[in-house]
Amino acid sequence: MIDGDSAPNTDPTANPDLAPAHRGTPMPDYVNAWVSTQRWFGNKGQVPALRSIGHFSLNSVDPDVTIRIDLMLDTASLGLTLYQLPTTERVFELAGSANALITVRRPGSDRARFIYDAAYDPIFAAAVLSFIELRGVTSSTGAPATDRTAVSAHGEDLRPDSDAPREATVVSSRVLNGEQSNTSIIVQRTDATGAPTTPIICKVFRIIHAGENPDVVVQAALARAGSARIPVPFGDILGEWDDPAEPDSRAVGHLVFAQEFLPDAPDAWRTALVAAAAGSDFTGPAFRLGQATADVHEDLARTLPTLDVTPAVIAAEMAKMRQRCSQVLNEVPILTRHGDAIEAVFARAETATWPRLQRIHGDFHLGQVLDVRNRGWVLLDFEGEPLRTLRERTRPDIALRDVAGMLRSFSYVAGAMTAAMPDLTGVAVPGKPVAGETTDAGPTIFEWATACRNAFLNGYAERSGVKLADQKALLDAFELDKALYEAVYEVRNRPTWLPIPLAAIERLVGVSH
């Protein structure tokens, strides 16, 4: 496997803040070079100085393939970033996987070994699912006390294959493209009779954090609550390792999460865009999406801890909103003229009555929802906003933050349509004429989005029993906070889209045109 036979030129004292006992084993130069080119590598433009602080193996169904997973600390990174690198060592090449080849050891000899990123190897996918299914436990073998890991798997009782014969065989696996910090593997298996079982998506976390991963914990809680609004969890793998930042202490975090895969189910963003472009009435699906959101919030409030909102909680949240706003005004100077009006929105929220804190989705938008045939809306990816710390993403929060996120997403459908077709003046929505017009043209794209936003709110209120009119001050503040974040994103990445959040900000602060 990957070992020290290619002496790296890394300095073991490169990071003076790293305790000597936790510096681990240097990774070979070829690993550093390969990792620096991967999408999930966080320190772009730099070559890491990786050291394995722990590793473990999984059983392989092929005697010519061995599997090893390393937890590697980048000692060249000020943040001491921890990465997970699963590899397979093969006696023979893996056909069609040249893109996953890390190196060839002893090339040209009869002892040549091909080292692959294991995510692209079906043998690895089979080993992971078998380990989860059997609720396995493993640890480093023959490792020094400063290079040790302990790993355990947790299978869910509601796994999609729970009623199928256990002798499942992996017949195919493929990696989803485009992900940044994770690698997702789509796995298709057959049971002992040869019949296909439920497809599984296996998410391998590349950047490892100490602490519970909210995507795992929240979806497991929803599954135990009997929610039909999420993919069915299959299970997870939890790791334990020596904490590099805290000598003589151990860290625990999730390494892998597997759940039901829902093929051929478009996300709500795509569905809404198609409807808007075709001039279709989308208020019915938007209403049902509001109901689905309320269902998930109710289940989360029943199954995970909730907290009372204290004056200190309100003060802390409003301080964060104001701090973010200050940063936005510095980066988007055109908004400074609305500074007083923005503060007025925040002040109204500060004196409003806040509901109890609970676990929420945390990064809710149309792209996080699938339209599943004969099942309705299914919510995905409960990890929370990527830019928030893990501690922030696992805290109870205000459910209205999710509601505000979805409202912004509907507005972005209209904005995306306009950005793509600047001369777009309206879409035909059957049965919904624009007041005052004598033509057969339907409402403008912005009126289409407003109708969807209202339908979503009505569905949420109907199912949750929350009187959103009484929560308007809070909802406005959360939507404004989100729109301010969007303004910075657009300035940095898509300046031509800046009018989308600007329009929302002006609406929320009461600017009329």
Secondary structure, DSSP 8 states (H G I E B T S, - for coil): ---TTS-----TTSSTTS-GGG--EE--HHHHHHHTTSTT-SSTTS---EEEEEEEEE--SSTTEEEEEEEEEETTSTT--EEEEEEEEESS--TT-GGGEEEEESTTSTT-EEEEEGGG-HHHHHHHHHHHHTT-EEE-SS--TTS-EEEEEEE-TT-TTTTS-S--EEEEEEE-SS-SSEEEEEEEEE-TTS-B---EEEEEESEE-SB--HHHHHHHHHHHTT-SSS--EEEEEEEEEE-TTSTT-EEEEEEEEEEE--TT--BHHHHHHHHHHHT---HHHHHHHHHHHHHHHHHHHHHS--B---HHHHHHHHHHHHHHHHHHHHH-GGGGGGHHHHHHHHHHHHTS----BB---SS-SGGGEEEETTTEEEE---S--TTS-HHHHTS-B-THHHHHHHHHHHHHHHHHHHHH-TT------TT---TT--SS----HHHHHHHHHHHHHHHHHHHH---GGGGHHHHHHHHHHHHHHHHHHHHHH-GGGTHHHHHHHHHHTT---
